[in-house]
Amino acid sequence: MAQFDLIIRGGSILDGTGAAPQLGDVAVKDGLIAAVGAVAGDADEVIDAAGLLVTPGFIDVHTHFDGQVTWENTLAPSSGHGVTTVVMGNCGVGFAPCRPEQRDTLVKLMEGIEDIPEVVMTHGLPWNWETFPEYLDALAERQLDIDVAAQIPHSAVRVYVMGERAARKEPPTAEDLAAMRGLVAEGIRAGAFGVTTSRNVMHRTRAGDLAPSLFSDVDELCALADGLNDAGAGVFQIIPAPAEPAEVEFPILRQIAEQSGRPISFTLLEVPGQAGDGWRHHLAGLEQAAADGLKMTGQVAPRPVGMFFGLDLSLHQFSSHPSYKAIAHLPLAERVARMREPEFRARLLTEQPEDSNPTTLMLIAAFRAACPWGDRPDYEPRREDRVEARAEAAGLSLDEYAYDALLANEGRAVFYLPAANYAEGNLKSVREMLGSPNTLMALADGGAHYGLICDASFPTFFLQRWVRDAAPEEAIALPDAIAELTGRAAALVGLADRGRIAVGMKADLNVIDLANLKLHVPTIEYDLPAGGKRMHQKADGIVATVVSGVVTYRGGRHTGALPGRLVRRHEVAEAA
């Protein structure tokens, strides 16, 4: 009988602490790391990692798999990028707690905020829960390709407590606040890792109604934080109001951290049009908070926070024009055929977009700054590649150029808009944010924005752009980058049993060919419930991924193994 279940031999081991790589072996037994270094003995399976990196499995602290985890066993696209644990329930949206009569409200919120079609959730969600502990119990029955950890969403809690009053701008009563506080504490004790909320006015239903969390004052946010304090555990995740000055928003974040005594993390972006360098004010605030002993972390994207447009995606220049709405339900080939009819083209080009949701109209208007993609990803496009610049160069109106451009490749042309973190047409602000000891690379949003955003590839991009391909003066050292994706991410949310390669730690691992790491252009696949579509983005160079000692992916292909499970906070703490 073999001494070990798995041995990864001869790789360059990066242990997730930021320490320099060491050449050696990693042995696995019963789902745990059993030996590291020069390992004697044999194993049921051996992976030759000569010339390759061996790292802990990546931990993604900002995802939205809350629905997908109930109907699907593989948490694509995140699991194809070396991610072995995801933390979901971010931004205040999710599906528990929820009374039966409130299900439609939470579905419409997720549809509008996270771009998951209502029909997908209607067909996919089993709704075999009401309370948050019952939701965790339902997830505990699931078999997955990677592990999942859950957080408590504020909007769901607010609707559960206040009912219809939650969306009518009514302030909560003292009894309401006490109930919300109790629900947070209950969820944490059941195994949640934190509570989440949003102050972003872009977070609306598809019809344009604001998310319930947007009606909350600071006292309500602090009541949620008090629930963490009552349970003695958990993190507080929040999206600040991007249109508000950082001088207004950061004191609110700090107040929550001070009152709860719990770690707080928040979305940190370079926002176009924000007064001053708001992100720099946040960085300064984080530095002062650290000096004062507060645990506050900014979540930073490693590239522009952008979105895709196309006829087979959620939005494009004409998606809210009346004539296009009339054919939007047709298969792509039929829509393309109709759009090539001269009479249809002439009629549509005389129309204006119509939508009750101002966010939708704003995003459509931003199409002018999007850039067409060819056969390779280009996350740092030139200004002259924008649709509006190309239209001007061609002597056409924006609508005329966009119409023809959208029909390219039989309607499969995609356009990328770098909406945030790219104000100056470069990533200097991103590098400065990533360089802070008080930030963490995050915000991949896996499991959401199926037809608008495809950022689950952040880990692959991070290693490719900021480690392997970066100029020497801006490069992030490989050990630090791996720690960012593993040990530091685990520490932020309290995943004490993973994120490092050491004896006794959970055997979640990656074998990576850094020299050949490569991202592909996202593809659109109809593989969701009710025939719903989403973008997938594949990567080359991830040789193998291991979850709980079981190889789950080889060369980007799922092995069929499903060792992933729900992770409960207290179980991780007890195991560490």
N, C-alpha and C positions, 0 to 999 in steps of 0.2 A: 504494500500500500504506500502511495506517495506521501512524503512528509508534508508537502504543501499542496494547496489547491491550484495556485498560480504563482509563477515566478516571472518577473519582467527583468531580463538580464542585460547588463552592460550598457545601460543608458546613462545620460547625464541627468542626475537627480536634482531637481529644484524642490526643496521641501515645503515651500509655502511661507517660510518665515522671512524671506529676503536674504537668506544666507547664500553664499556662492555655491554654484553647482558642484556636485561630487559624483565621480564615476562609480557606478556600483549596481547592485541588484535590489529589487523589492520583492519580498515574498509575502504571500497572502494565505491565510487559513481561516476558515469559518467567517468570512466577511470582514475580517480585520487584518491590518498590516502586522505580520508576524516577525519579520526581520528586514533590516535595511543594511546594505553594505556589501561585503563579500559573502554571499549566501551559499553554503554547501547544501547538498541534498537535492532531491528531485521533486517534481510537481506534476499534477495531472495535465497542466498546460503550461507551456513556456512561450513567452514573447521575446523575440530577439530585438532589443532596443539599441543596438550598436549604432552610434552616430545620431541618435534621436534624443529628444527631451522626454523625461518622465516627470510628471507634475501631479499634484493633487487634482481631483476633479474640480471643475469651475463651479462657483456658486453665484447665481444670479439673484440679487436681492430685490429686483424690481420687475415683476411680471404680473400677468393678468390671466393665468390659466384657471381661474375659479370655475368657469363653466366647462372648458375643454377637458379638465381632469375628470369630470363626471361622465363623459361620453366617449373618451378616447384613451387608449393605453399608451400611446407614444406622444410625448409633449413636444412635437415639432412646432416651429423649427429650432427651438433652443437646444434640444438634445443632440442635434447634429453638429453642434459647435463646441463640444467638450463640456457642456454644462451637465452636472450630475445632481444638483439640487437647485430648485427654484423656490423663491419666496413670493407668494401671490397675495392678492387682496389689497394692492396698493391704490392710492389716489382716492380712497373713500368709497369705492364701488365694489360690489360683490353680491352674493346671493343669500347671505344669512347674517343675522336672523331675518326671517320673512314669514308672515302669515299668508295663508293661501290667497286671500283677496289682494295681497300686495305684490304678488309675483309679477304681474304685468308692469307695475311701476319700476321694479328693479331691472327687468328685461329692457325696458325702453331707455333707462339710464345707461345700461351697458352698451346698448346699440348706439346711442348718440355719442357717448364719451369715448368708448373704446372701439367703435366701428366694427361691431360684431352683428351681423344681420339678425333681426328679430326672429325670422323663420328658423335660423340655425338653432337658436336657443330654445324656441318653442318645441322643436323636434328633439333636441338633444338633452335638455335638462330633465332629470328624473324627478326632481322635487321630493325626494324621500327624506326630507328634514323640515323643521321649522326653526328651532333654536340654533345658535351657533355650535354648541356642543353636539347637537344631533347632526349638523353638517359635517363636523369632524369625524363623527362615528361613521357616516356614510362614506367619506373619503378613505377611512381606514380599511374599508373592504376592497378598495381598488388595487389592481396590480398594474404597475407602470414601468416605463423604461428608466425613469429617474425619480428621485425623491422630491416631495413637495412639502412646503411649510406654509401655513396660512396666517393671515392677519385679519383683524376685525374691521370691516368697512363702515365708516361713519354714516354715509348716506343711508345704508341699510338699517343701521341702529336707529337713526332719527325717524325714519318711516315706521319702523316697528313700534317705537314708543309713542310717536305723535300722530300716526295715521295721516289723514288728509291735511292736517295742520302743518305737516312737515314741509309741504311745497307751497304754502300760502303766505310765506313770509311772516308767520306768527312766531313770536319769541317763545322759547320753552318756559314752562313753569318750573318752580323749584322741584316739584315732584318729577317732572320730565328729566331734569338734569340728574337727579338722584337715580332714576331708572337707567339712563344711559351709562352712568358711572358703574352701576351694578352689572350691566350687560358686558361691559368691557372687562371688569374683574372676573366675571363668570367665564368669558371666553379665554382669557389668559390661563385661568386655572384648568380649563379643559385641554389646553395645549397650544393655543394661539401664540404667535411670536410678537404681536404688537397690535396697535390700532392705527388706522390711516384716515386721512382727510384731504380735502382740496379746497383751495380758495381761488381757483382759476376760473374766470368767468367764461372761458371757452368750453367748460365742461357743462354740456347741455344735452337734453334729449334731441332726437332728430327733428322734432317739431320746434325746438328752440327754448324749451323750458329749462331753467337753471337747475343744476343738481341741488338736492336738499341741503347738502353741506354748505352751500354758498350763502345760506341765510343765517349762518351761525355767527354769533359774536364770540369774543375771546373767552367769556365765562363758560361757554359750552365746550370749546376746545379744551379748556383747563379741566372741565368735568371729565372728559374722556381721559385726559392725562392722570387725573386723580384715580381713575379705575386701574390704571397701570400701577400706581403707587399702592393702592389697596392690595393688589395681587403680589406686589413686590417683584415684578418682572415685566419684561416686554419693552419694545421700542415704539416711538411715536413717529410715523412718517407723514409728511405733509407737502403739498405743492403750494408754495406761496402765490399770492396774486401777482402775475407777471407784469401787469400794467401799473401796479403801485410802486412808488419809489422804495428802494431797498431800505432807506432810512425809516420808512413806516413799517415794512414787513419784518425786518430782522428783530426789532424789539418784541414783536409778538412771538416769534419763534423762541427767543430767549426766555420770555416769560413762561412759556409752556415747559421748557427744560428746567427752569428754576423751581416751578411749582411742583412738578412731578418727581424731580430727581432721577428721571429715567433718560436714557439716550434718545436723541431726536435726530432724524435725518430728513433732508429736504432737497427738492429739485433745485439745482443751481445751473443757470443758463445765462449766456449772453443774449439778451432779448432785444431784437431790433426795436428802436423807438423808445426804449426805456430811458428815463431821465438819468443822465450821467452814466458812469460805469457801475451800474448796480451790482454786477457780479463781483467787482473788486471791493465794494462796501461789504458784501456778504463774506468775502474772504477775510477781510480785516475783522469783522465781527466774530468769525469762527476762531481766529487766532486769539482774540481777547477772551472768548468763552473758554478755550482750552487753558489759557493762563489762569482763569478763575475756577478751574476744576469742573466745568460743565462738559458733558459728552454730547457734542453737536457735530454733525457730519453733513457735508454737501455732496449730493449725488451728481456726478458729472458724466455726460456723454462723451465718448472719445472722438466723435466726428460731428458734423452739423446735424442738428435735430431736424430732419427733413421729412418729406413725404413724396409719394409717387402719384402721378396722374396717368390716365390712359382709358381708352374706351372699355377695357375689360376690368377696370378698377373702380373704386368708389366714386371718384371725382375726376372731372376734366373741364375744359373751358365751356362746354355746352351741356353739362349734366343737369343743370336746372333750367334749361330753355324748354318752353312748352312743347315744341315739336320733338325734341329729343326725349323728353319724359314719356311721350306717347309710344315710343319704340324701345324704351330702356329694358323692357321685359323680354325682348327677343334675343335669341342666341346671337353671339358676336357676328357670325357670318351674315346673318340676315340684317343686322343693324348696319354693317358695312355696306351691304348691297343697297339699302335704302338711302344711306348717306351719299352714295355715289350718283343718285338720281339728281339731275340738274334742278328740277322743280323743288325737291326737298331741300337741297343746299341753299337755293335762293331764299326760300321761306325762312329757314332757320337763321340765316345770317341777318335777317331783319329784326330778330327777337332779342329780348333781354332776359337775363336769368331771373327766376322768380322762386323764392323760398322763404318760409316763415322763420328759418333759423339764421340769424345774422352771422354766426360762425361759418356756416356752409357758404354763404355768399362771400365772406372774407377769404376763405380758402380758395374758392373758384377764382376770385380776382387775382390771387397770388400766382396763378398758373403762368402769368406773363413772365415771371422770373424763373420759371422752371427750365431745365436744360435736357435735351434729348439724350438718351443713352443708346449706345450701340451694343457691341458684343462683350463689353467689359465694364465693370462698375467704375464710376468716376464721381467720388464724393467731394472732390474739390474742383468744381467746374469753373471755367473762366466766365467773366461777365458777358463777353461777346458771344457766348454759346446760349445765352438766354433766348427764349422764344421771342420776346419783344425785340431783341437785337437782331435776330435772324429775320424777323418780319420786316423790320426797317431796311435791312440790307437787301432784301428781295423786292422792296418797293410795294409791299402788301400791307393791308391792315392786319392788326393782331388776329382778328377772327378769321380772316381769309387764310393766313398762314397756318394758324392752329388747326383749322378744319382739314386741310390737306395733310398736315404733319401727323395728325391723329390717325389717319387712314393708312399710314405707312405700315408695311409688313402685315398686310391684311387686317389692320386694326389692332395689332399687338404692340405697337410702338409704346414705349414708356418714357416718362419725363420725370426728372428728379429735381425737387426744390429744396435747397439748403436753407431752411426757414430760420433757424436760430444757430448760435455759435459760429456764424460766418459773416458777420456784419462788414468786415473789411476784406472779404474775399479770400481769407486764409484762416488757419487754425491756431494762430498765436494765442488767442484768448483761451482756447481749449487746453493748450499745453500749459499755460500758466495756472489754470484751475486744477489740472491733473497733478501739477507739481506741488500742491499744498499738502501738508501732512494731515490736514483736516477734511480732505475730500476722499471720495471713493468712486472709481469708475463704475457706472451703473446705468439705469434708465433704458434698458433694452426692450421693455414692454412686450416680451414674448407672450403669445396667446391672445393678443389684441391687435386692433388696426389691421385686420386681415386684408383689406383692399386699399390701404392708404400708406402704411408704414411697415418696413421690414427690418427692424433693428436687432432682432435676436442674434444676428451675426456679430454683435459688438465684440465678444471675446476674440474672434478670429481677426477682425479688423484691428483691434487694439495691438495684438502681437505683430501683425503684419506692418501696420503704419508707424507705430511708435517705438517698436523695438528693432525689427529687422531692416526696415526701409528708411528710417528717419535719418536726417542729417546728423552728424556727430554732436552738434551743439544743441539739438533738441531731443535726442534719443533718450528713452527711458531704459535703464539697465534691466536686463532680462530677469534677474532675481526679484527686483522690485515689482516688475510687471506681473510676474506669476503670483507674488504675494498679494497684489491688488485683486487678482481674480479668485484667490483661494483663502489664505489665512486671514487677511484683513476683512474680506467680505463675511467670513464666518464669524469673526469677532464682533462685527457691527450688530448682527442680529441675534447672537447668542447660540450659534451652532457649534457647541464646544467639542463635539466628537469628530469633526471633519475639517478639511481645509489645510491639513498638514500631513506630510509623509513622516510618520514616526510610529514606532511599535505601539500597538494598542489602539491606534486611530482607525476610523472606518476606512475600508479599502475602496475608496472612490479615487480613480486615477485616470490620467491621460498619457498616451504616448504620441508625441508630436514630431513631425518632420518640419521644422521651422523653415528650412530653406525652400521647401516646396508648398508652403502654406499659401492658399489662393482662394479668393472669393469669386463666385460666379454671379451673373446677373440674376435677380429673382425671376422665378417662373410662376405662372398663375395656374393653380390646380383646383379642380372642383371635387374636393374630398372631404367636405364638411357635411354634417347632417342636412337633409333636405336638399342636397346638391349644392350647398354653399361653397363659395370660392375663397381662396386665400393665397397669399404669396409664400413661396418657399425660397430659401436661398441656401444653396449647397456650398460646401467648402472642400477643397483638397488639402491634404497634409495632416489631417488628424488620423493617425494610423490606427489607434484603438482607444476606446473609452471603457472604463470598468466601473461598475456600481456594485457596492457591497461584495466585491471580490468576483463578480461575474462580468465577463466581456459582453457589453451591450451593443457596441458599434465597432465594426472593422472597416476601415477605409470609407467611412461615411455611410455604410450600410448597416441597418439594424439586424442584429443576429436573431431576433425573435425573443430574446430573453427579457423578462419583466421583473427584475428584482426591486424596482423602485416602490416606495411606500410613503404614506403620510408620516411626517416627523412631528411629534408633539414636543413642545418646548421643555416640559418637565422631564420627559424621558431622556432627552439629550443631556440635560443638566445632570441627571442622576448617573448617566453612563460615563460622563467625562471624568 
